[in-house]
Amino acid sequence: MTSSPLLGRSLHAAAELFNRNPWIDGRLTLLPRDEAPLYAEDGLWTHHGHTFVEDERFVRAYRRAVEAAGGDYGIRWRVHTML
């Protein structure tokens, strides 16, 4: 997938506009895709603390659950959190 320069400029402009809002305490920061590994699954996008996807015990357990369920629902974060 190629990135669109127009989309990139639009996202940066939207983040700048959001960050100028005096009524909002939070700030948006756009991260380049290549800068940090990104976990993007089940509606969660983060580059923080997703080493569980490399944990052999978790990977084996999740694989067994997928086989038992007959399909992968793509909910590794939820399963990890529940465990």
PyMOL Python script that loads the backbone (N, CA, C, O; Angstrom):
from pymol import cmd

cmd.read_pdbstr("""\
ATOM      1  N   MET A   1       0.847  -1.176   0.000  1.00  0.00           N
ATOM      2  CA  MET A   1       0.000   0.000   0.000  1.00  0.00           C
ATOM      3  C   MET A   1       0.889   1.235   0.000  1.00  0.00           C
ATOM      4  O   MET A   1       1.796   1.342   0.825  1.00  0.00           O
ATOM      5  N   THR A   2       0.646   2.141  -0.889  1.00  0.00           N
ATOM      6  CA  THR A   2       1.423   3.370  -0.956  1.00  0.00           C
ATOM      7  C   THR A   2       0.707   4.466  -0.175  1.00  0.00           C
ATOM      8  O   THR A   2      -0.519   4.479  -0.066  1.00  0.00           O
ATOM      9  N   SER A   3       1.493   5.370   0.357  1.00  0.00           N
ATOM     10  CA  SER A   3       0.887   6.458   1.126  1.00  0.00           C
ATOM     11  C   SER A   3       0.621   7.646   0.209  1.00  0.00           C
ATOM     12  O   SER A   3       1.352   7.885  -0.753  1.00  0.00           O
ATOM     13  N   SER A   4      -0.413   8.367   0.518  1.00  0.00           N
ATOM     14  CA  SER A   4      -0.798   9.528  -0.261  1.00  0.00           C
ATOM     15  C   SER A   4      -0.246  10.790   0.399  1.00  0.00           C
ATOM     16  O   SER A   4      -0.472  11.012   1.588  1.00  0.00           O
ATOM     17  N   PRO A   5       0.485  11.629  -0.369  1.00  0.00           N
ATOM     18  CA  PRO A   5       0.985  12.886   0.214  1.00  0.00           C
ATOM     19  C   PRO A   5      -0.162  13.776   0.705  1.00  0.00           C
ATOM     20  O   PRO A   5      -0.036  14.447   1.729  1.00  0.00           O
ATOM     21  N   LEU A   6      -1.270  13.779  -0.024  1.00  0.00           N
ATOM     22  CA  LEU A   6      -2.418  14.588   0.376  1.00  0.00           C
ATOM     23  C   LEU A   6      -2.996  14.093   1.705  1.00  0.00           C
ATOM     24  O   LEU A   6      -3.348  14.891   2.574  1.00  0.00           O
ATOM     25  N   LEU A   7      -3.088  12.782   1.852  1.00  0.00           N
ATOM     26  CA  LEU A   7      -3.596  12.218   3.107  1.00  0.00           C
ATOM     27  C   LEU A   7      -2.667  12.571   4.264  1.00  0.00           C
ATOM     28  O   LEU A   7      -3.128  12.938   5.344  1.00  0.00           O
ATOM     29  N   GLY A   8      -1.344  12.458   4.035  1.00  0.00           N
ATOM     30  CA  GLY A   8      -0.380  12.799   5.088  1.00  0.00           C
ATOM     31  C   GLY A   8      -0.500  14.247   5.522  1.00  0.00           C
ATOM     32  O   GLY A   8      -0.508  14.549   6.715  1.00  0.00           O
ATOM     33  N   ARG A   9      -0.594  15.143   4.545  1.00  0.00           N
ATOM     34  CA  ARG A   9      -0.745  16.567   4.884  1.00  0.00           C
ATOM     35  C   ARG A   9      -2.056  16.818   5.614  1.00  0.00           C
ATOM     36  O   ARG A   9      -2.110  17.618   6.548  1.00  0.00           O
ATOM     37  N   SER A  10      -3.108  16.136   5.190  1.00  0.00           N
ATOM     38  CA  SER A  10      -4.416  16.306   5.837  1.00  0.00           C
ATOM     39  C   SER A  10      -4.386  15.836   7.281  1.00  0.00           C
ATOM     40  O   SER A  10      -4.938  16.488   8.167  1.00  0.00           O
ATOM     41  N   LEU A  11      -3.735  14.694   7.514  1.00  0.00           N
ATOM     42  CA  LEU A  11      -3.639  14.177   8.885  1.00  0.00           C
ATOM     43  C   LEU A  11      -2.839  15.113   9.776  1.00  0.00           C
ATOM     44  O   LEU A  11      -3.220  15.361  10.920  1.00  0.00           O
ATOM     45  N   HIS A  12      -1.730  15.635   9.257  1.00  0.00           N
ATOM     46  CA  HIS A  12      -0.923  16.572  10.051  1.00  0.00           C
ATOM     47  C   HIS A  12      -1.707  17.851  10.338  1.00  0.00           C
ATOM     48  O   HIS A  12      -1.641  18.383  11.447  1.00  0.00           O
ATOM     49  N   ALA A  13      -2.442  18.342   9.357  1.00  0.00           N
ATOM     50  CA  ALA A  13      -3.243  19.551   9.565  1.00  0.00           C
ATOM     51  C   ALA A  13      -4.336  19.298  10.605  1.00  0.00           C
ATOM     52  O   ALA A  13      -4.606  20.157  11.445  1.00  0.00           O
ATOM     53  N   ALA A  14      -4.960  18.128  10.552  1.00  0.00           N
ATOM     54  CA  ALA A  14      -6.005  17.796  11.524  1.00  0.00           C
ATOM     55  C   ALA A  14      -5.420  17.694  12.932  1.00  0.00           C
ATOM     56  O   ALA A  14      -6.030  18.168  13.890  1.00  0.00           O
ATOM     57  N   ALA A  15      -4.243  17.079  13.066  1.00  0.00           N
ATOM     58  CA  ALA A  15      -3.602  16.969  14.380  1.00  0.00           C
ATOM     59  C   ALA A  15      -3.239  18.346  14.916  1.00  0.00           C
ATOM     60  O   ALA A  15      -3.433  18.615  16.102  1.00  0.00           O
ATOM     61  N   GLU A  16      -2.716  19.223  14.066  1.00  0.00           N
ATOM     62  CA  GLU A  16      -2.373  20.579  14.501  1.00  0.00           C
ATOM     63  C   GLU A  16      -3.617  21.343  14.951  1.00  0.00           C
ATOM     64  O   GLU A  16      -3.595  22.041  15.964  1.00  0.00           O
ATOM     65  N   LEU A  17      -4.686  21.203  14.198  1.00  0.00           N
ATOM     66  CA  LEU A  17      -5.941  21.862  14.562  1.00  0.00           C
ATOM     67  C   LEU A  17      -6.457  21.347  15.904  1.00  0.00           C
ATOM     68  O   LEU A  17      -6.877  22.129  16.757  1.00  0.00           O
ATOM     69  N   PHE A  18      -6.422  20.027  16.084  1.00  0.00           N
ATOM     70  CA  PHE A  18      -6.855  19.421  17.346  1.00  0.00           C
ATOM     71  C   PHE A  18      -6.002  19.938  18.498  1.00  0.00           C
ATOM     72  O   PHE A  18      -6.533  20.276  19.556  1.00  0.00           O
ATOM     73  N   ASN A  19      -4.699  20.002  18.309  1.00  0.00           N
ATOM     74  CA  ASN A  19      -3.783  20.410  19.378  1.00  0.00           C
ATOM     75  C   ASN A  19      -3.903  21.888  19.741  1.00  0.00           C
ATOM     76  O   ASN A  19      -3.468  22.290  20.820  1.00  0.00           O
ATOM     77  N   ARG A  20      -4.480  22.695  18.870  1.00  0.00           N
ATOM     78  CA  ARG A  20      -4.682  24.114  19.187  1.00  0.00           C
ATOM     79  C   ARG A  20      -5.937  24.356  20.017  1.00  0.00           C
ATOM     80  O   ARG A  20      -6.134  25.458  20.527  1.00  0.00           O
ATOM     81  N   ASN A  21      -6.778  23.352  20.158  1.00  0.00           N
ATOM     82  CA  ASN A  21      -8.030  23.503  20.890  1.00  0.00           C
ATOM     83  C   ASN A  21      -7.732  23.696  22.383  1.00  0.00           C
ATOM     84  O   ASN A  21      -7.182  22.790  23.009  1.00  0.00           O
ATOM     85  N   PRO A  22      -8.079  24.851  22.971  1.00  0.00           N
ATOM     86  CA  PRO A  22      -7.762  25.106  24.383  1.00  0.00           C
ATOM     87  C   PRO A  22      -8.626  24.298  25.348  1.00  0.00           C
ATOM     88  O   PRO A  22      -8.322  24.250  26.540  1.00  0.00           O
ATOM     89  N   TRP A  23      -9.681  23.670  24.873  1.00  0.00           N
ATOM     90  CA  TRP A  23     -10.596  22.933  25.740  1.00  0.00           C
ATOM     91  C   TRP A  23     -10.225  21.464  25.881  1.00  0.00           C
ATOM     92  O   TRP A  23     -10.907  20.720  26.586  1.00  0.00           O
ATOM     93  N   ILE A  24      -9.170  21.046  25.229  1.00  0.00           N
ATOM     94  CA  ILE A  24      -8.767  19.643  25.256  1.00  0.00           C
ATOM     95  C   ILE A  24      -7.412  19.520  25.932  1.00  0.00           C
ATOM     96  O   ILE A  24      -6.458  20.196  25.547  1.00  0.00           O
ATOM     97  N   ASP A  25      -7.324  18.655  26.941  1.00  0.00           N
ATOM     98  CA  ASP A  25      -6.064  18.458  27.662  1.00  0.00           C
ATOM     99  C   ASP A  25      -5.082  17.596  26.871  1.00  0.00           C
ATOM    100  O   ASP A  25      -3.873  17.812  26.947  1.00  0.00           O
ATOM    101  N   GLY A  26      -5.589  16.626  26.115  1.00  0.00           N
ATOM    102  CA  GLY A  26      -4.727  15.705  25.388  1.00  0.00           C
ATOM    103  C   GLY A  26      -4.152  16.315  24.132  1.00  0.00           C
ATOM    104  O   GLY A  26      -4.648  17.332  23.649  1.00  0.00           O
ATOM    105  N   ARG A  27      -3.126  15.714  23.607  1.00  0.00           N
ATOM    106  CA  ARG A  27      -2.489  16.161  22.379  1.00  0.00           C
ATOM    107  C   ARG A  27      -2.292  14.953  21.469  1.00  0.00           C
ATOM    108  O   ARG A  27      -2.002  13.852  21.936  1.00  0.00           O
ATOM    109  N   LEU A  28      -2.452  15.170  20.171  1.00  0.00           N
ATOM    110  CA  LEU A  28      -2.230  14.123  19.183  1.00  0.00           C
ATOM    111  C   LEU A  28      -0.809  14.189  18.660  1.00  0.00           C
ATOM    112  O   LEU A  28      -0.281  15.274  18.414  1.00  0.00           O
ATOM    113  N   THR A  29      -0.195  13.045  18.491  1.00  0.00           N
ATOM    114  CA  THR A  29       1.114  12.942  17.875  1.00  0.00           C
ATOM    115  C   THR A  29       1.034  11.859  16.818  1.00  0.00           C
ATOM    116  O   THR A  29       0.638  10.730  17.109  1.00  0.00           O
ATOM    117  N   LEU A  30       1.404  12.192  15.610  1.00  0.00           N
ATOM    118  CA  LEU A  30       1.411  11.205  14.536  1.00  0.00           C
ATOM    119  C   LEU A  30       2.775  10.537  14.499  1.00  0.00           C
ATOM    120  O   LEU A  30       3.804  11.212  14.471  1.00  0.00           O
ATOM    121  N   LEU A  31       2.783   9.205  14.498  1.00  0.00           N
ATOM    122  CA  LEU A  31       4.036   8.455  14.463  1.00  0.00           C
ATOM    123  C   LEU A  31       4.264   7.881  13.075  1.00  0.00           C
ATOM    124  O   LEU A  31       3.342   7.333  12.471  1.00  0.00           O
ATOM    125  N   PRO A  32       5.464   8.001  12.571  1.00  0.00           N
ATOM    126  CA  PRO A  32       5.766   7.346  11.293  1.00  0.00           C
ATOM    127  C   PRO A  32       5.635   5.830  11.458  1.00  0.00           C
ATOM    128  O   PRO A  32       5.997   5.293  12.504  1.00  0.00           O
ATOM    129  N   ARG A  33       5.137   5.156  10.468  1.00  0.00           N
ATOM    130  CA  ARG A  33       4.940   3.706  10.543  1.00  0.00           C
ATOM    131  C   ARG A  33       6.245   2.959  10.736  1.00  0.00           C
ATOM    132  O   ARG A  33       6.262   1.906  11.373  1.00  0.00           O
ATOM    133  N   ASP A  34       7.331   3.475  10.202  1.00  0.00           N
ATOM    134  CA  ASP A  34       8.604   2.764  10.269  1.00  0.00           C
ATOM    135  C   ASP A  34       9.346   2.978  11.589  1.00  0.00           C
ATOM    136  O   ASP A  34      10.316   2.274  11.871  1.00  0.00           O
ATOM    137  N   GLU A  35       8.905   3.935  12.395  1.00  0.00           N
ATOM    138  CA  GLU A  35       9.656   4.300  13.594  1.00  0.00           C
ATOM    139  C   GLU A  35       9.562   3.243  14.697  1.00  0.00           C
ATOM    140  O   GLU A  35      10.564   2.958  15.353  1.00  0.00           O
ATOM    141  N   ALA A  36       8.414   2.673  14.907  1.00  0.00           N
ATOM    142  CA  ALA A  36       8.243   1.707  15.987  1.00  0.00           C
ATOM    143  C   ALA A  36       7.323   0.592  15.507  1.00  0.00           C
ATOM    144  O   ALA A  36       6.440   0.824  14.681  1.00  0.00           O
ATOM    145  N   PRO A  37       7.530  -0.620  16.025  1.00  0.00           N
ATOM    146  CA  PRO A  37       6.603  -1.682  15.650  1.00  0.00           C
ATOM    147  C   PRO A  37       5.198  -1.335  16.144  1.00  0.00           C
ATOM    148  O   PRO A  37       5.024  -0.832  17.254  1.00  0.00           O
ATOM    149  N   LEU A  38       4.231  -1.605  15.326  1.00  0.00           N
ATOM    150  CA  LEU A  38       2.866  -1.215  15.640  1.00  0.00           C
ATOM    151  C   LEU A  38       1.995  -2.439  15.809  1.00  0.00           C
ATOM    152  O   LEU A  38       2.015  -3.338  14.968  1.00  0.00           O
ATOM    153  N   TYR A  39       1.228  -2.484  16.889  1.00  0.00           N
ATOM    154  CA  TYR A  39       0.223  -3.517  17.073  1.00  0.00           C
ATOM    155  C   TYR A  39      -1.089  -2.904  16.626  1.00  0.00           C
ATOM    156  O   TYR A  39      -1.553  -1.919  17.200  1.00  0.00           O
ATOM    157  N   ALA A  40      -1.683  -3.489  15.600  1.00  0.00           N
ATOM    158  CA  ALA A  40      -2.952  -2.981  15.075  1.00  0.00           C
ATOM    159  C   ALA A  40      -3.876  -4.164  14.841  1.00  0.00           C
ATOM    160  O   ALA A  40      -3.814  -4.829  13.807  1.00  0.00           O
ATOM    161  N   GLU A  41      -4.727  -4.410  15.816  1.00  0.00           N
ATOM    162  CA  GLU A  41      -5.644  -5.541  15.736  1.00  0.00           C
ATOM    163  C   GLU A  41      -6.821  -5.275  16.663  1.00  0.00           C
ATOM    164  O   GLU A  41      -6.653  -4.697  17.737  1.00  0.00           O
ATOM    165  N   ASP A  42      -7.990  -5.690  16.256  1.00  0.00           N
ATOM    166  CA  ASP A  42      -9.186  -5.618  17.099  1.00  0.00           C
ATOM    167  C   ASP A  42      -9.494  -4.185  17.551  1.00  0.00           C
ATOM    168  O   ASP A  42      -9.948  -3.971  18.675  1.00  0.00           O
ATOM    169  N   GLY A  43      -9.249  -3.218  16.682  1.00  0.00           N
ATOM    170  CA  GLY A  43      -9.560  -1.832  17.005  1.00  0.00           C
ATOM    171  C   GLY A  43      -8.540  -1.143  17.889  1.00  0.00           C
ATOM    172  O   GLY A  43      -8.739   0.010  18.271  1.00  0.00           O
ATOM    173  N   LEU A  44      -7.451  -1.822  18.223  1.00  0.00           N
ATOM    174  CA  LEU A  44      -6.409  -1.242  19.072  1.00  0.00           C
ATOM    175  C   LEU A  44      -5.168  -1.000  18.232  1.00  0.00           C
ATOM    176  O   LEU A  44      -4.659  -1.920  17.593  1.00  0.00           O
ATOM    177  N   TRP A  45      -4.681   0.223  18.230  1.00  0.00           N
ATOM    178  CA  TRP A  45      -3.439   0.576  17.550  1.00  0.00           C
ATOM    179  C   TRP A  45      -2.499   1.138  18.596  1.00  0.00           C
ATOM    180  O   TRP A  45      -2.808   2.142  19.239  1.00  0.00           O
ATOM    181  N   THR A  46      -1.347   0.493  18.771  1.00  0.00           N
ATOM    182  CA  THR A  46      -0.391   0.978  19.755  1.00  0.00           C
ATOM    183  C   THR A  46       1.011   0.496  19.416  1.00  0.00           C
ATOM    184  O   THR A  46       1.188  -0.528  18.756  1.00  0.00           O
ATOM    185  N   HIS A  47       1.981   1.231  19.867  1.00  0.00           N
ATOM    186  CA  HIS A  47       3.363   0.767  19.773  1.00  0.00           C
ATOM    187  C   HIS A  47       3.897   0.450  21.176  1.00  0.00           C
ATOM    188  O   HIS A  47       5.083   0.165  21.344  1.00  0.00           O
ATOM    189  N   HIS A  48       3.017   0.502  22.174  1.00  0.00           N
ATOM    190  CA  HIS A  48       3.395   0.224  23.559  1.00  0.00           C
ATOM    191  C   HIS A  48       3.095  -1.223  23.927  1.00  0.00           C
ATOM    192  O   HIS A  48       2.034  -1.745  23.586  1.00  0.00           O
ATOM    193  N   GLY A  49       4.005  -1.856  24.604  1.00  0.00           N
ATOM    194  CA  GLY A  49       3.809  -3.122  25.290  1.00  0.00           C
ATOM    195  C   GLY A  49       2.998  -4.195  24.594  1.00  0.00           C
ATOM    196  O   GLY A  49       1.971  -4.624  25.119  1.00  0.00           O
ATOM    197  N   HIS A  50       3.431  -4.636  23.434  1.00  0.00           N
ATOM    198  CA  HIS A  50       2.729  -5.742  22.795  1.00  0.00           C
ATOM    199  C   HIS A  50       3.678  -6.913  22.545  1.00  0.00           C
ATOM    200  O   HIS A  50       3.573  -7.622  21.544  1.00  0.00           O
ATOM    201  N   THR A  51       4.609  -7.093  23.485  1.00  0.00           N
ATOM    202  CA  THR A  51       5.560  -8.198  23.364  1.00  0.00           C
ATOM    203  C   THR A  51       4.898  -9.554  23.595  1.00  0.00           C
ATOM    204  O   THR A  51       5.500 -10.590  23.313  1.00  0.00           O
ATOM    205  N   PHE A  52       3.681  -9.558  24.098  1.00  0.00           N
ATOM    206  CA  PHE A  52       2.979 -10.826  24.323  1.00  0.00           C
ATOM    207  C   PHE A  52       2.799 -11.601  23.021  1.00  0.00           C
ATOM    208  O   PHE A  52       2.669 -12.824  23.059  1.00  0.00           O
ATOM    209  N   VAL A  53       2.789 -10.927  21.870  1.00  0.00           N
ATOM    210  CA  VAL A  53       2.609 -11.617  20.594  1.00  0.00           C
ATOM    211  C   VAL A  53       3.830 -12.458  20.239  1.00  0.00           C
ATOM    212  O   VAL A  53       3.772 -13.268  19.313  1.00  0.00           O
ATOM    213  N   GLU A  54       4.939 -12.275  20.965  1.00  0.00           N
ATOM    214  CA  GLU A  54       6.150 -13.060  20.757  1.00  0.00           C
ATOM    215  C   GLU A  54       6.368 -14.077  21.865  1.00  0.00           C
ATOM    216  O   GLU A  54       7.310 -14.866  21.794  1.00  0.00           O
ATOM    217  N   ASP A  55       5.523 -14.077  22.882  1.00  0.00           N
ATOM    218  CA  ASP A  55       5.642 -15.015  23.999  1.00  0.00           C
ATOM    219  C   ASP A  55       5.204 -16.400  23.528  1.00  0.00           C
ATOM    220  O   ASP A  55       4.051 -16.601  23.146  1.00  0.00           O
ATOM    221  N   GLU A  56       6.137 -17.351  23.559  1.00  0.00           N
ATOM    222  CA  GLU A  56       5.863 -18.694  23.030  1.00  0.00           C
ATOM    223  C   GLU A  56       4.664 -19.360  23.708  1.00  0.00           C
ATOM    224  O   GLU A  56       3.844 -19.992  23.042  1.00  0.00           O
ATOM    225  N   ARG A  57       4.564 -19.221  25.015  1.00  0.00           N
ATOM    226  CA  ARG A  57       3.440 -19.848  25.739  1.00  0.00           C
ATOM    227  C   ARG A  57       2.111 -19.257  25.289  1.00  0.00           C
ATOM    228  O   ARG A  57       1.146 -19.990  25.072  1.00  0.00           O
ATOM    229  N   PHE A  58       2.057 -17.929  25.147  1.00  0.00           N
ATOM    230  CA  PHE A  58       0.825 -17.293  24.699  1.00  0.00           C
ATOM    231  C   PHE A  58       0.497 -17.686  23.264  1.00  0.00           C
ATOM    232  O   PHE A  58      -0.655 -17.982  22.949  1.00  0.00           O
ATOM    233  N   VAL A  59       1.498 -17.691  22.396  1.00  0.00           N
ATOM    234  CA  VAL A  59       1.280 -18.040  20.987  1.00  0.00           C
ATOM    235  C   VAL A  59       0.716 -19.456  20.875  1.00  0.00           C
ATOM    236  O   VAL A  59      -0.224 -19.690  20.115  1.00  0.00           O
ATOM    237  N   ARG A  60       1.282 -20.396  21.624  1.00  0.00           N
ATOM    238  CA  ARG A  60       0.773 -21.782  21.588  1.00  0.00           C
ATOM    239  C   ARG A  60      -0.660 -21.855  22.115  1.00  0.00           C
ATOM    240  O   ARG A  60      -1.510 -22.518  21.521  1.00  0.00           O
ATOM    241  N   ALA A  61      -0.924 -21.177  23.222  1.00  0.00           N
ATOM    242  CA  ALA A  61      -2.266 -21.203  23.809  1.00  0.00           C
ATOM    243  C   ALA A  61      -3.287 -20.560  22.868  1.00  0.00           C
ATOM    244  O   ALA A  61      -4.397 -21.067  22.710  1.00  0.00           O
ATOM    245  N   TYR A  62      -2.912 -19.460  22.253  1.00  0.00           N
ATOM    246  CA  TYR A  62      -3.836 -18.784  21.341  1.00  0.00           C
ATOM    247  C   TYR A  62      -4.101 -19.659  20.120  1.00  0.00           C
ATOM    248  O   TYR A  62      -5.236 -19.757  19.652  1.00  0.00           O
ATOM    249  N   ARG A  63      -3.045 -20.294  19.606  1.00  0.00           N
ATOM    250  CA  ARG A  63      -3.206 -21.187  18.458  1.00  0.00           C
ATOM    251  C   ARG A  63      -4.174 -22.333  18.791  1.00  0.00           C
ATOM    252  O   ARG A  63      -5.019 -22.689  17.970  1.00  0.00           O
ATOM    253  N   ARG A  64      -4.049 -22.906  19.990  1.00  0.00           N
ATOM    254  CA  ARG A  64      -4.978 -23.973  20.405  1.00  0.00           C
ATOM    255  C   ARG A  64      -6.404 -23.451  20.473  1.00  0.00           C
ATOM    256  O   ARG A  64      -7.338 -24.147  20.076  1.00  0.00           O
ATOM    257  N   ALA A  65      -6.578 -22.236  20.972  1.00  0.00           N
ATOM    258  CA  ALA A  65      -7.916 -21.644  21.054  1.00  0.00           C
ATOM    259  C   ALA A  65      -8.501 -21.405  19.666  1.00  0.00           C
ATOM    260  O   ALA A  65      -9.690 -21.633  19.442  1.00  0.00           O
ATOM    261  N   VAL A  66      -7.672 -20.949  18.740  1.00  0.00           N
ATOM    262  CA  VAL A  66      -8.134 -20.719  17.365  1.00  0.00           C
ATOM    263  C   VAL A  66      -8.575 -22.033  16.736  1.00  0.00           C
ATOM    264  O   VAL A  66      -9.613 -22.097  16.076  1.00  0.00           O
ATOM    265  N   GLU A  67      -7.779 -23.082  16.944  1.00  0.00           N
ATOM    266  CA  GLU A  67      -8.146 -24.399  16.406  1.00  0.00           C
ATOM    267  C   GLU A  67      -9.447 -24.897  17.019  1.00  0.00           C
ATOM    268  O   GLU A  67     -10.292 -25.451  16.315  1.00  0.00           O
ATOM    269  N   ALA A  68      -9.615 -24.708  18.312  1.00  0.00           N
ATOM    270  CA  ALA A  68     -10.835 -25.164  18.993  1.00  0.00           C
ATOM    271  C   ALA A  68     -12.055 -24.368  18.523  1.00  0.00           C
ATOM    272  O   ALA A  68     -13.151 -24.917  18.409  1.00  0.00           O
ATOM    273  N   ALA A  69     -11.864 -23.081  18.251  1.00  0.00           N
ATOM    274  CA  ALA A  69     -12.980 -22.226  17.832  1.00  0.00           C
ATOM    275  C   ALA A  69     -13.299 -22.390  16.349  1.00  0.00           C
ATOM    276  O   ALA A  69     -14.386 -22.029  15.898  1.00  0.00           O
ATOM    277  N   GLY A  70     -12.349 -22.934  15.594  1.00  0.00           N
ATOM    278  CA  GLY A  70     -12.564 -23.108  14.167  1.00  0.00           C
ATOM    279  C   GLY A  70     -12.261 -21.861  13.353  1.00  0.00           C
ATOM    280  O   GLY A  70     -12.622 -21.790  12.178  1.00  0.00           O
ATOM    281  N   GLY A  71     -11.611 -20.890  13.951  1.00  0.00           N
ATOM    282  CA  GLY A  71     -11.242 -19.664  13.228  1.00  0.00           C
ATOM    283  C   GLY A  71     -10.624 -18.654  14.165  1.00  0.00           C
ATOM    284  O   GLY A  71     -10.807 -18.710  15.381  1.00  0.00           O
ATOM    285  N   ASP A  72      -9.889 -17.729  13.577  1.00  0.00           N
ATOM    286  CA  ASP A  72      -9.224 -16.684  14.360  1.00  0.00           C
ATOM    287  C   ASP A  72     -10.054 -15.410  14.292  1.00  0.00           C
ATOM    288  O   ASP A  72     -10.277 -14.865  13.211  1.00  0.00           O
ATOM    289  N   TYR A  73     -10.505 -14.941  15.432  1.00  0.00           N
ATOM    290  CA  TYR A  73     -11.306 -13.720  15.501  1.00  0.00           C
ATOM    291  C   TYR A  73     -10.436 -12.467  15.598  1.00  0.00           C
ATOM    292  O   TYR A  73     -10.960 -11.354  15.619  1.00  0.00           O
ATOM    293  N   GLY A  74      -9.106 -12.638  15.657  1.00  0.00           N
ATOM    294  CA  GLY A  74      -8.202 -11.492  15.713  1.00  0.00           C
ATOM    295  C   GLY A  74      -8.330 -10.705  17.002  1.00  0.00           C
ATOM    296  O   GLY A  74      -8.360  -9.474  16.981  1.00  0.00           O
ATOM    297  N   ILE A  75      -8.407 -11.410  18.128  1.00  0.00           N
ATOM    298  CA  ILE A  75      -8.615 -10.731  19.417  1.00  0.00           C
ATOM    299  C   ILE A  75      -7.512 -11.081  20.416  1.00  0.00           C
ATOM    300  O   ILE A  75      -7.779 -11.304  21.596  1.00  0.00           O
ATOM    301  N   ARG A  76      -6.271 -11.127  19.930  1.00  0.00           N
ATOM    302  CA  ARG A  76      -5.164 -11.515  20.816  1.00  0.00           C
ATOM    303  C   ARG A  76      -5.038 -10.592  22.019  1.00  0.00           C
ATOM    304  O   ARG A  76      -4.782 -11.068  23.125  1.00  0.00           O
ATOM    305  N   TRP A  77      -5.210  -9.278  21.838  1.00  0.00           N
ATOM    306  CA  TRP A  77      -5.091  -8.350  22.972  1.00  0.00           C
ATOM    307  C   TRP A  77      -6.134  -8.651  24.040  1.00  0.00           C
ATOM    308  O   TRP A  77      -5.819  -8.678  25.230  1.00  0.00           O
ATOM    309  N   ARG A  78      -7.369  -8.877  23.620  1.00  0.00           N
ATOM    310  CA  ARG A  78      -8.428  -9.187  24.589  1.00  0.00           C
ATOM    311  C   ARG A  78      -8.116 -10.467  25.350  1.00  0.00           C
ATOM    312  O   ARG A  78      -8.260 -10.531  26.571  1.00  0.00           O
ATOM    313  N   VAL A  79      -7.686 -11.488  24.610  1.00  0.00           N
ATOM    314  CA  VAL A  79      -7.372 -12.766  25.251  1.00  0.00           C
ATOM    315  C   VAL A  79      -6.215 -12.584  26.225  1.00  0.00           C
ATOM    316  O   VAL A  79      -6.270 -13.074  27.353  1.00  0.00           O
ATOM    317  N   HIS A  80      -5.178 -11.891  25.801  1.00  0.00           N
ATOM    318  CA  HIS A  80      -4.028 -11.663  26.678  1.00  0.00           C
ATOM    319  C   HIS A  80      -4.445 -10.906  27.935  1.00  0.00           C
ATOM    320  O   HIS A  80      -3.998 -11.242  29.032  1.00  0.00           O
ATOM    321  N   THR A  81      -5.295  -9.890  27.792  1.00  0.00           N
ATOM    322  CA  THR A  81      -5.753  -9.113  28.930  1.00  0.00           C
ATOM    323  C   THR A  81      -6.547  -9.985  29.894  1.00  0.00           C
ATOM    324  O   THR A  81      -6.380  -9.885  31.110  1.00  0.00           O
ATOM    325  N   MET A  82      -7.412 -10.841  29.350  1.00  0.00           N
ATOM    326  CA  MET A  82      -8.214 -11.713  30.210  1.00  0.00           C
ATOM    327  C   MET A  82      -7.365 -12.730  30.944  1.00  0.00           C
ATOM    328  O   MET A  82      -7.633 -13.059  32.100  1.00  0.00           O
ATOM    329  N   LEU A  83      -6.330 -13.230  30.265  1.00  0.00           N
ATOM    330  CA  LEU A  83      -5.450 -14.209  30.910  1.00  0.00           C
ATOM    331  C   LEU A  83      -4.621 -13.574  31.983  1.00  0.00           C
ATOM    332  O   LEU A  83      -3.824 -14.253  32.630  1.00  0.00           O
TER     333      LEU A  83
END
""", "prot")
cmd.dss("prot")
cmd.show_as("cartoon", "prot")
cmd.util.cbc("prot")
cmd.orient("prot")
